[in-house]
Amino acid sequence: MQTIPLSRRGLLALLVAACSGASRAQAGFPSRAIRVVVPWPPGGLVDTGGRVVAEALIKAFGQSAAVENIAGAAGTLGADQVAKAAADGHTLLMATSSIAIDVAGQRRMAFDPLRDLAPVALVADTPSVVVVPVASPVKTLADLLAAAKARPGELNYGTPGVGSPAHLFTELLAQSAGLQLVHVPYGRSPAMNDLLAGRLQLMVATGPASLPQIRAGQLRALAVTGRERFAALPEVPTVAQAGVPGYEAGQWLGVFAPAATPRDIVQRLAAEIGKALGQPAVAQMLQQRGMEPRSGGPEELARALADDVGKWTKVMRSAQIKLEG
């Protein structure tokens, strides 16, 4: 798929998709059960977000809503099914910002995320954490930057694979700070085990993956990758605060619908999801699982997607990273 330049045209296309479809919603929506497709296996961050959305829609509409996990093809298999589903609001996609990475990396897909999906609502942000083994002499991010500059090409980090958020977040750090780090893609094997054993020098790991080891005293948190500090680690600075000005990287969760879904239905769905995220119990549950609630409607999600496509396109071009189909 050809990468769409992140210009006014790209953002306009997303905003048009966000407001696409007929101006009047179908009478009696919803008229049947709502499917919330999660394109990843059960139990992870995206699955949690999908269940929050499904529960919100059940309470709002008095109609059944269920999560359906359709994993495969790096998250694009389930997304493709939603893109090609009836555009009536009864089939939704619980996606992450990895969809922006797919566009930026020109992953071959059977659909075009910018053309075939309509943004509905933001749900949460998931910041990651720069971590080192507790036995490491590195105590702060400044220490890490100094060590990497003193030993270019010697410090290694592990990720789930090429083009994964962890890979790009670390590559952005390297580019921003002028570092030469060695990437070790692990695929299905957990890189965390080698980090804990000291065979890796650092990782940029999600909150859920790193928090248990941080709290157990096995890992040291140096910085969080988001724009703001992480509620679960309030004493840990952001990367920007710790010495790399302008750095920001995180994953968002967002709900999409087929592109032709009527605008009124999109707005109703967005409003109900936003109401759910404003409830303290929902916010607390997301935070306990390493996420920060982030409410926003179709336009906000469209902009988040456009911004990420632009950011990761630059990073991947600079590092000559291209995704496989």
Secondary structure, 3 states (H helix, E strand, C coil): CCCCCCCHHHHHHHHHHHCCCCCCCCCCCCCCCEEEEECCCCCCHHHHHHHHHHHHHHHHHCCCEEEEECCCHHHHHHHHHHHCCCCCCCEEEEEECHHHHHHHCCCCCCCCHHHHEEEEEEEEEEEEEEEEECCCCCCCHHHHHHHHHHCCCCCEEEECCCCCHHHHHHHHHHHHHCCCCEEEECCCCCHHHHHHCCCCCEEEEEHHHHHHHHHCCCEEEEEECCCCCCCCCCCCCECCCCCCCCCCCEEEEEEEEECCCCHHHHHHHHHHHHHHHCCHHHHHHHHHCCCEEEEECHHHHHHHHHHHHHHHHHHHHHHCCCCCC
